[in-house]
């Protein structure tokens, strides 16, 4: 256990940040899951509407350090590819 005042403060700050990061990551996962479901259901209009919001959340998560930049790029690339395949079909 931490002994100094500054160490105790760091513990409190870490707990607060962990809770924030956990909720942000959960929100990101739910948004990506919702978009994937729309694509699987072949709902082109719904997926096209949801895409900008999802990309915004992915970019913000990368900025916050929740996910890495390349992971964000990979998510966006794969989602875009799947949507393009759906619109082409």
Biotite code that builds the C-alpha atoms (Angstrom):
import biotite.structure as struc

atoms = struc.array([
    struc.Atom([0.000, 0.000, 0.000], chain_id="A", res_id=1, res_name="UNK", atom_name="CA", element="C"),
    struc.Atom([1.126, 3.533, -0.728], chain_id="A", res_id=2, res_name="UNK", atom_name="CA", element="C"),
    struc.Atom([2.619, 5.456, 2.173], chain_id="A", res_id=3, res_name="UNK", atom_name="CA", element="C"),
    struc.Atom([3.218, 8.994, 0.976], chain_id="A", res_id=4, res_name="UNK", atom_name="CA", element="C"),
    struc.Atom([0.579, 11.609, 0.336], chain_id="A", res_id=5, res_name="UNK", atom_name="CA", element="C"),
    struc.Atom([1.542, 11.882, -3.330], chain_id="A", res_id=6, res_name="UNK", atom_name="CA", element="C"),
    struc.Atom([1.400, 8.098, -3.765], chain_id="A", res_id=7, res_name="UNK", atom_name="CA", element="C"),
    struc.Atom([-2.070, 8.006, -2.225], chain_id="A", res_id=8, res_name="UNK", atom_name="CA", element="C"),
    struc.Atom([-3.164, 10.766, -4.580], chain_id="A", res_id=9, res_name="UNK", atom_name="CA", element="C"),
    struc.Atom([-1.792, 8.804, -7.557], chain_id="A", res_id=10, res_name="UNK", atom_name="CA", element="C"),
    struc.Atom([-3.828, 5.788, -6.441], chain_id="A", res_id=11, res_name="UNK", atom_name="CA", element="C"),
    struc.Atom([-6.987, 7.898, -6.361], chain_id="A", res_id=12, res_name="UNK", atom_name="CA", element="C"),
    struc.Atom([-6.225, 9.439, -9.764], chain_id="A", res_id=13, res_name="UNK", atom_name="CA", element="C"),
    struc.Atom([-5.481, 6.041, -11.285], chain_id="A", res_id=14, res_name="UNK", atom_name="CA", element="C"),
    struc.Atom([-8.787, 4.648, -10.049], chain_id="A", res_id=15, res_name="UNK", atom_name="CA", element="C"),
    struc.Atom([-10.654, 7.606, -11.536], chain_id="A", res_id=16, res_name="UNK", atom_name="CA", element="C"),
    struc.Atom([-8.860, 7.371, -14.888], chain_id="A", res_id=17, res_name="UNK", atom_name="CA", element="C"),
    struc.Atom([-9.368, 3.599, -15.015], chain_id="A", res_id=18, res_name="UNK", atom_name="CA", element="C"),
    struc.Atom([-13.115, 4.037, -14.610], chain_id="A", res_id=19, res_name="UNK", atom_name="CA", element="C"),
    struc.Atom([-13.207, 6.679, -17.350], chain_id="A", res_id=20, res_name="UNK", atom_name="CA", element="C"),
    struc.Atom([-11.090, 4.590, -19.727], chain_id="A", res_id=21, res_name="UNK", atom_name="CA", element="C"),
    struc.Atom([-13.215, 1.510, -19.060], chain_id="A", res_id=22, res_name="UNK", atom_name="CA", element="C"),
    struc.Atom([-16.441, 3.347, -19.910], chain_id="A", res_id=23, res_name="UNK", atom_name="CA", element="C"),
    struc.Atom([-14.908, 4.861, -23.051], chain_id="A", res_id=24, res_name="UNK", atom_name="CA", element="C"),
    struc.Atom([-13.651, 1.494, -24.262], chain_id="A", res_id=25, res_name="UNK", atom_name="CA", element="C"),
    struc.Atom([-17.036, -0.078, -23.554], chain_id="A", res_id=26, res_name="UNK", atom_name="CA", element="C"),
    struc.Atom([-18.787, 2.688, -25.502], chain_id="A", res_id=27, res_name="UNK", atom_name="CA", element="C"),
    struc.Atom([-16.389, 2.154, -28.409], chain_id="A", res_id=28, res_name="UNK", atom_name="CA", element="C"),
    struc.Atom([-17.008, -1.582, -28.468], chain_id="A", res_id=29, res_name="UNK", atom_name="CA", element="C"),
    struc.Atom([-20.784, -1.119, -28.367], chain_id="A", res_id=30, res_name="UNK", atom_name="CA", element="C"),
    struc.Atom([-20.651, 1.370, -31.246], chain_id="A", res_id=31, res_name="UNK", atom_name="CA", element="C"),
    struc.Atom([-18.519, -0.956, -33.398], chain_id="A", res_id=32, res_name="UNK", atom_name="CA", element="C"),
    struc.Atom([-20.769, -3.888, -32.520], chain_id="A", res_id=33, res_name="UNK", atom_name="CA", element="C"),
    struc.Atom([-23.863, -1.909, -33.523], chain_id="A", res_id=34, res_name="UNK", atom_name="CA", element="C"),
    struc.Atom([-22.337, -1.036, -36.899], chain_id="A", res_id=35, res_name="UNK", atom_name="CA", element="C"),
    struc.Atom([-21.284, -4.645, -37.509], chain_id="A", res_id=36, res_name="UNK", atom_name="CA", element="C"),
    struc.Atom([-24.826, -5.816, -36.724], chain_id="A", res_id=37, res_name="UNK", atom_name="CA", element="C"),
    struc.Atom([-26.278, -3.348, -39.215], chain_id="A", res_id=38, res_name="UNK", atom_name="CA", element="C"),
    struc.Atom([-23.857, -4.591, -41.869], chain_id="A", res_id=39, res_name="UNK", atom_name="CA", element="C"),
    struc.Atom([-24.716, -8.227, -41.099], chain_id="A", res_id=40, res_name="UNK", atom_name="CA", element="C"),
    struc.Atom([-28.419, -7.403, -41.378], chain_id="A", res_id=41, res_name="UNK", atom_name="CA", element="C"),
    struc.Atom([-27.668, -5.788, -44.757], chain_id="A", res_id=42, res_name="UNK", atom_name="CA", element="C"),
    struc.Atom([-29.116, -2.461, -43.597], chain_id="A", res_id=43, res_name="UNK", atom_name="CA", element="C"),
    struc.Atom([-27.171, -0.148, -45.931], chain_id="A", res_id=44, res_name="UNK", atom_name="CA", element="C"),
    struc.Atom([-28.960, 3.049, -44.894], chain_id="A", res_id=45, res_name="UNK", atom_name="CA", element="C"),
    struc.Atom([-28.580, 2.414, -41.177], chain_id="A", res_id=46, res_name="UNK", atom_name="CA", element="C"),
    struc.Atom([-24.934, 1.430, -41.543], chain_id="A", res_id=47, res_name="UNK", atom_name="CA", element="C"),
    struc.Atom([-24.189, 4.494, -43.671], chain_id="A", res_id=48, res_name="UNK", atom_name="CA", element="C"),
    struc.Atom([-25.788, 6.724, -41.032], chain_id="A", res_id=49, res_name="UNK", atom_name="CA", element="C"),
    struc.Atom([-23.892, 5.049, -38.184], chain_id="A", res_id=50, res_name="UNK", atom_name="CA", element="C"),
    struc.Atom([-20.503, 5.056, -39.935], chain_id="A", res_id=51, res_name="UNK", atom_name="CA", element="C"),
    struc.Atom([-19.489, 8.706, -39.249], chain_id="A", res_id=52, res_name="UNK", atom_name="CA", element="C"),
    struc.Atom([-20.386, 8.444, -35.570], chain_id="A", res_id=53, res_name="UNK", atom_name="CA", element="C"),
    struc.Atom([-18.441, 5.202, -35.274], chain_id="A", res_id=54, res_name="UNK", atom_name="CA", element="C"),
    struc.Atom([-15.389, 6.657, -37.023], chain_id="A", res_id=55, res_name="UNK", atom_name="CA", element="C"),
    struc.Atom([-15.523, 9.703, -34.771], chain_id="A", res_id=56, res_name="UNK", atom_name="CA", element="C"),
    struc.Atom([-15.575, 7.506, -31.682], chain_id="A", res_id=57, res_name="UNK", atom_name="CA", element="C"),
    struc.Atom([-12.735, 5.333, -33.011], chain_id="A", res_id=58, res_name="UNK", atom_name="CA", element="C"),
    struc.Atom([-10.600, 8.414, -33.719], chain_id="A", res_id=59, res_name="UNK", atom_name="CA", element="C"),
    struc.Atom([-11.292, 9.887, -30.291], chain_id="A", res_id=60, res_name="UNK", atom_name="CA", element="C"),
    struc.Atom([-10.442, 6.571, -28.615], chain_id="A", res_id=61, res_name="UNK", atom_name="CA", element="C"),
    struc.Atom([-7.106, 6.577, -30.443], chain_id="A", res_id=62, res_name="UNK", atom_name="CA", element="C"),
    struc.Atom([-6.493, 10.182, -29.395], chain_id="A", res_id=63, res_name="UNK", atom_name="CA", element="C"),
    struc.Atom([-7.280, 9.361, -25.756], chain_id="A", res_id=64, res_name="UNK", atom_name="CA", element="C"),
    struc.Atom([-4.950, 6.355, -25.843], chain_id="A", res_id=65, res_name="UNK", atom_name="CA", element="C"),
    struc.Atom([-7.711, 3.800, -25.335], chain_id="A", res_id=66, res_name="UNK", atom_name="CA", element="C"),
    struc.Atom([-6.607, 2.039, -28.522], chain_id="A", res_id=67, res_name="UNK", atom_name="CA", element="C"),
    struc.Atom([-3.517, 2.501, -30.670], chain_id="A", res_id=68, res_name="UNK", atom_name="CA", element="C"),
    struc.Atom([-3.546, 4.515, -33.887], chain_id="A", res_id=69, res_name="UNK", atom_name="CA", element="C"),
    struc.Atom([-2.973, 1.477, -36.086], chain_id="A", res_id=70, res_name="UNK", atom_name="CA", element="C"),
    struc.Atom([-5.797, -0.378, -34.350], chain_id="A", res_id=71, res_name="UNK", atom_name="CA", element="C"),
    struc.Atom([-8.097, 2.549, -35.071], chain_id="A", res_id=72, res_name="UNK", atom_name="CA", element="C"),
    struc.Atom([-7.004, 2.565, -38.707], chain_id="A", res_id=73, res_name="UNK", atom_name="CA", element="C"),
    struc.Atom([-7.584, -1.185, -38.942], chain_id="A", res_id=74, res_name="UNK", atom_name="CA", element="C"),
    struc.Atom([-11.097, -0.922, -37.482], chain_id="A", res_id=75, res_name="UNK", atom_name="CA", element="C"),
    struc.Atom([-11.999, 1.878, -39.873], chain_id="A", res_id=76, res_name="UNK", atom_name="CA", element="C"),
    struc.Atom([-10.530, 0.083, -42.868], chain_id="A", res_id=77, res_name="UNK", atom_name="CA", element="C"),
    struc.Atom([-12.298, -3.199, -42.201], chain_id="A", res_id=78, res_name="UNK", atom_name="CA", element="C"),
    struc.Atom([-15.637, -1.563, -41.485], chain_id="A", res_id=79, res_name="UNK", atom_name="CA", element="C"),
    struc.Atom([-15.389, 0.533, -44.649], chain_id="A", res_id=80, res_name="UNK", atom_name="CA", element="C"),
    struc.Atom([-14.483, -2.510, -46.733], chain_id="A", res_id=81, res_name="UNK", atom_name="CA", element="C"),
    struc.Atom([-17.419, -4.490, -45.373], chain_id="A", res_id=82, res_name="UNK", atom_name="CA", element="C"),
    struc.Atom([-19.812, -1.624, -46.048], chain_id="A", res_id=83, res_name="UNK", atom_name="CA", element="C"),
    struc.Atom([-18.507, -1.172, -49.590], chain_id="A", res_id=84, res_name="UNK", atom_name="CA", element="C"),
    struc.Atom([-18.991, -4.883, -50.286], chain_id="A", res_id=85, res_name="UNK", atom_name="CA", element="C"),
    struc.Atom([-22.545, -4.571, -49.016], chain_id="A", res_id=86, res_name="UNK", atom_name="CA", element="C"),
    struc.Atom([-23.337, -1.550, -51.178], chain_id="A", res_id=87, res_name="UNK", atom_name="CA", element="C"),
    struc.Atom([-21.787, -3.166, -54.256], chain_id="A", res_id=88, res_name="UNK", atom_name="CA", element="C"),
    struc.Atom([-23.910, -6.309, -53.848], chain_id="A", res_id=89, res_name="UNK", atom_name="CA", element="C"),
])
